[in-house]
């Protein structure tokens, strides 16, 4: 049996604990050997074979660790990823890639000269809702797309005491949920010509943005991305996850992929029912007819399985560096647009 690639995880908060740990451990070619966290008892309960390390420096100095996953608060992503690359590690960094396009470009340049792989954890490429809509578009179910709306909504009317909402660098709904929306849009339609955005804090007492509506402008098409802490998803009466309109009809995908909820509940990728989405895609034709297509099965575990193959063989990672930088460009263009109240054209300098 080929020796497994040894992985170290930096951060054991919600992202590390709920997403990265189970998805890394679902990749048979990977071995999670160390976690940087103060939660030693929790790590021991997870698996006593996993070492709990006190500092990032300790983990990066360990020559047995070949790949590092950065699941820390957003403002720290770029610096830790750069240090890991310089230490000779392959790196996966959670979204957002960085807090600025300049940082993202610098990280990409460092990765290309380091001889190591750098990828951003865009796990939502493997969501059932996105995979279902992409398949229907590619099959021509609604003809040429002219208008797409993509919602990632949560109902959290009260401001919570956590870094994602404290107004610090990297907090706010646009840095939190925006990268998912942007990555999926660019994977579907490519880089837009321009971006316009409204990104604001609407909840009483909120010091970080909690509502964002961003329009990607294409020739003959508009893509509307909406992230909010003010509305339930479609299961609770909110907006559909996707509404896509073309010259032959429309696609409606109402509910969000189930994998996040499954992971929080303790389900794992090899369990029966993993990734199964019972919410179909509605295909509406121009004559008022409607058919339902079964949703694709979500498969976020494929991210780390593909990363393992990339690290082992040098094959392409699931999300390329160019794609990761392109997402950061749109994230930044939207922030510029919202602050200046103007349309921002791409590419950015």
Secondary structure, DSSP 8 states (H G I E B T S, - for coil): ----EEEEEE--SHIIIIIIHHHHHT-TTEEEEEEE-S-HHHHHHH-TTSEEES-HHHHHT-TT--EEEE-S-GGGHHHHHHHHHHTT-EEEEESSS-SSHHHHHHHHHHHHHHTS-EEEE-GGGG-HHHHHHHHHHHTTTTSSEEEEEEEEE-B--S--SSGGGSSSTT-SHHHHTHHHHHHHHHHHH---SEEEEEEE--STT--S--EEEEEEEETTEEEEEEEESBS--GGGT---SEEEEETTEEEEE-S--SHHHHHHTT--TTSTTTT-----EEEEETTS-EEEE------THHHHHHHHHHHHH----SS-HHHHHHHHHHHHHHHHHHHHTS-EESS--
